[in-house]
Amino acid sequence: MASYQNTLGINLPGPSESQTAETYVDPQAAFRGDQGASDTIGRLSRAQWEDWKTRFRPYIDSLANAATRNEAAQDAATMAQESMDTAYDNSAQAQDMQRQGMGLQVSQAQRGADQRRRALQKTASMVSAGNQARMSAQDRQSKILAGGMGLSSIPDKILESQ
């Protein structure tokens, strides 16, 4: 079975070959008997419904699960906090390397003050990033559940640039 990865990070199963096998409806059956056309339309409707369930229902179920998953907001917050932590660590390393490249020596008192300042800024940024990511994830889930995540929610400027 084929699988697809969407932007929400959930695994979307694709239909297998046996699931998408065509159902044959004889069009000539519409001219047989008194109810031939009604029977043919009924067979067509049932075949269309079965095809829809096979092709699209797995995607809708996966998106519904993503929209109602309780851990999504916490996962987003954790990822944002980890990203902010990494960014601050990389920034500190880059600043230290820059100082070494210029031959600058920092005293113990200056190093301690720098570390305290960085730790305070890092903590504040991590908390802020986590809160923003949590709110965005909850907002995205609400929009998915309310049906507001279609193309109409994308600003016109973004659609024109593509």
N, C-alpha and C positions, 0 to 999 in steps of 0.2 A: 504494500500500500504506500503510495506516495505521501509525503508530508511537506507542508509549507510553513515558513516562519514569518509571522507578521510583525508589525512594529510594536505591538503590545508585549512581545516576548512569549507568546503562547504557541504551542505546536498545533497547527491546523491539519487534520488528516484529509487527504484527497481521496476521491472515490477510486476504487479498484476497477479493473477492466470488467470483472463479472458484475459489479454493481451498476455499471453504466451501459449494460447490454440493452440494445434497443428492443422495444416491444412493438411487434408488428400489428398494425390495425389495417385490415383490408378495406380500402375505400369503396370497392364494388359492393360491399355488404350494405351500403346505404340504399341500394336499389332493390334489395331482397326483402320481401315480405312487407307487412303493413308498418312495422316499427323499425325497419332497417336503418333509417337515418337516426332515430333516437338511440338505437343500440350502438351505432357507430360513434355518435357524439359521447355517449356514456363511456365507451371504451377509451376514446381519446382523452377524456377528462381524467379517468383513472390512471392512464399511462402518464399523463402530464404530472399528476399528483405524486405518483411513485418516483418519477424522475426528479422532481423537486426535492422530495425527501432524501433521495440518494445523493444528490449533488450539493444542495445548499444547507440542509439541516445540520450537518456536522460543523459547518462554519458558524452558524448562528448559535449552536450550543456552546462552542468554544468561546465565542465572544461574550455570550451571556455569563459563562463561568468566570471570565476575566473581569467582567463588570461587577460581579457580586462577590469576588474573592476578598475576604476580610484582610488578608495579609498584604494586599497590593500597596496600600498606603505606607505601611511600615517598611516594606521592601524598598520602596522608592526613597524614603527618608534615610534608610541605612546606606543605600548606594550613594546618595548625595553627600552624606557625612563622610563616607570613605573617600570620595573624590576630593572633597575639600581638605581632608587630612593629608592626602597624597600631594595636593597642590602646595600646601604650606611647607611640607617637608622638602619638596623639590625646590621651592623658593629659598628656603634657608640654606640648602646645599649650594645653590647657585650663588647666593650672596657670599658665603664662606669661600667658595672657589674664586670669586671675583676679588675679594680682599687678598687672598693668597697670591693671586696673579699680579696684583699691584704692590705686593710686599708690605702690606699693612699689618701691624700687630695690634690686637685688641686686648686690653687689660681684663683681668678676671671680673672686676666690677662692671665694666662695659658689657662683657659677655653675659653676665648674669642678668643685667638690665634688658639686654636684647632677648634673652630666652624668656624672661617674664612677659615682655611685651608681645613676643610672638605667640606664646602660649595663650595669653588673653585674647588676642585677635583670632587665633586659630579656633579657640573654643566658641567664641561669639559667631564666627563664620560658619562653623559646623552646625551649631544650633539653628541659625537662620536658614541655611541651606536645607537642613532636614525638615524644618517647618514648611518651607516653601514647596519642597517636593511632596510632602504629605498632603498639603492642601491641593496641589495640582493633580495628584493621583485621585483624590476624592472627587475633585471637580470633574475629571475625565470620566470616572465611573458614573457620576450623576448624569453627565451628558450622554453617555452611551445608553443608559437606562431610559432616559427621556427622549432618545431618538435625535439628539442634537449634534451628532458627530458626522453628519453627512457633508457633502461638498458645499452646502449653503452656509456652513459655519466657518469656511475658509475665506479670509478677506480677498476681495477682487484683485488686489495688486499681486498677490501670490499666484493666483490662477493665470493672470496675464503674462507673468514672467516665464511661464513654462511653455 
